[in-house]
Amino acid sequence: MFSRKARRASNRRRLSLLLACLVIAGCASHSVPLRDARQAYYAGDLRRADELLVKASSKRSRDADVLKLDQAMLHLAAGRADEAERLLREVRDRFDHLEQKDVREATLSLLTDDTRRAYAGEDYEKVMIRSMLALSNLMRDGSDAEAYCLQVDQKQAEIIETGVPGEEENPKLGYKRVAFGSYLHGVLREASHLHYDDAARSFGQVAAWEPNFIGVQSDLQRVSAGVHSAPDHGVVYVFALVGRGPYKEETAAEATSNALLVADRILSAVGDHTLPPTIAPVKIPRVVAPVNEVDGVYVAVDERPFGVTQTVTNVNDLAVDQCQATMNHTIARAVVRRVVKKATVYTAKDQMKVDNGLLNFAFDAAGVVWEATESADTRCWGLLPAQIQVTRIELPVGTHQLSLGPARGGQPIGPANSAAVQVENGRNTYVLVSYPTREMVGEILTATP
Amino acid sequence: MDRRRFLQASSATVAAGSLAVLSGCRGHQYAHVLKDNQQDMVGSHTAGAETFNPLIDEAVARLLARQQSSFHQAGYQPEPVGPRRICFVGVENASAEELGDFKEQVYEQIDSQILQSQMFQPISRRFVETALRETRLRPDSLFMPENMRVFAAVLEQQGQPFDYLLFAKLTSGTTTANKDYQRDYLLTLDLVNVHTGQYDKESAKIRKAYHKSAMGKLSKFNPFQ
């Protein structure tokens, strides 16, 4: 009688442990609750998008930073460049802080999944924050734009140099560079009429990093031997945020031999053991580049066609390439987590001397559920554009009517939106427009810092 | 070792080891103000304060000293009353490194030191930029007499006549020895008298060695060798 009671109590304790394992298991994917907010943004309903983002951020504290990034894009499109800059700066500083390792989070993420970690941003996001900071500041007063441009280059150099801790070969050495920071730096330096040498250096860098950006060749020629603009002329730069940018989704990945090598190194570093013989596919985040119907913005000045914007930074390509470059490490982390979870279940069974067939089955089932409930970390900056594009227009001093519309393959595919721009002698005027789809989002922003 | 034993044995070590591998807690960043007598940090990859500050100090001091002596030697000639007006056009970076935020700092430091000398009275940079915008002249084209005259006339219209044009140029020379390299930084100041076309030039040099490792430094600069 006594032994039966004791056995029941013991079984209850074991089941409690199983439940505890399930409670700390991973949670649902990031992308679903935000879909509505992002759809509202793409539909041009900025107010609705803002409401949904605010609502989401009050419920999902772990997503707060990426939600702020989305809000910043929304503010920028709506013409609130100062608010956008404030949010971007806040997240930049927070990501810098979160880049440091945290032992508690690292352990918890091994027992659950990566969604338990504070999100420190993907490499491309860290660089793009600084790029968007430069753009936001430029559309405000431009006083800090040069500093942000320098930060773009500094950050990407730092990311590439740091590599992936624990990996013998640095997979980030092959990262494609973001040319936007250098381009804007060159534009700003040229506008001083004093620093043509800096401008030439910056444009030279852009030409090397973004060889498909043909427009920079004429920039390079001009700053090397010419001048900013003809007398009684000024320059209009049209910056366009074109297409829908990258997002992440969960996928099941086979543990490739290269990934297993990395995982083995991590495991070997913490003990004298090797990997188990087989590893089932693991859940990892994968960067997806959406197919966009718009690939440029056509520009007309005073009702005369001028041309189409050109890509200075392709965010989609950048994000996909970086995801691919670090894929082995991502899979390896998931494999290590799988091993830890399996080991924990087996150890628990041994420690508790599970000899009951049903309880043994329950433990195994719980182990399977524990592994199955983990989610890939799909948090990301969802409202990034697919491309940052630009075109340079030299115009006589005075007011001009600028028309901007969506384009594909160099041809207009939708109605244009117009704005009046003031061109000043020897100065730059900046215009920012956002075309995530064939409909413009927000308004055409103009600034003459 | 079978799979079960492997997993059992590894559970504890993995958990403990993961702490070791992924260890560390997020901390705050710290900073402190350097006192005047404290050494500048030394840039590990490019030149920084440790290079530019002494370069500027030396180049400007040499130029001013030479101007001072020529001033005394030519003392019998009638000299303009008060400090001579100087138009500092800018710093050209022709070195292998980008100057980043140091470019403006180099300009301002040179400008301030010239002002402090009381031999020269620099023209505000805002006037210089406005004149360049007005004339659409490139800074490197101001050496041409005709361009110089046009530029001087515009500044004079703005109430900023000047006697001298000053250019600064930073160059570098790199010597590579396997993975290590030495880079010589040269700051040159060119001074042109716009009235006579007379030209003066001074420069300062700093040599710096970069090493991939501490051993690399030791092997090339062993104090006991």
Interface residues (C-beta under 8 A of the other chain):
Chain A: H97 L98 Q100 K101 D102 V103 R104 A106 T107 L110 A147 L150 D153 Q154 G166 S192 H193 L194 H195 Y196 D197 D198 R201 V227 H228 S229 A230 P231 I266 L267 A269 V270 G271 H273 T274 P276 P277 V336 V339 V340 K342 A343 T344 Y346 T347 D350 N425 G426 R427
Chain B: M1 R3 R4 F6 L7 Q8 A9 S10 S11 A12 T13 V14 A15 A16 G17 S18 L19 A20 V21 L22 S23 G24 C25 R26 G27 H28 V89 G90 E92 N93 A94 E98 L99 G100 D101 K103 V128 E129 L132 R133 E134 R136 L137 R138 P139 D140
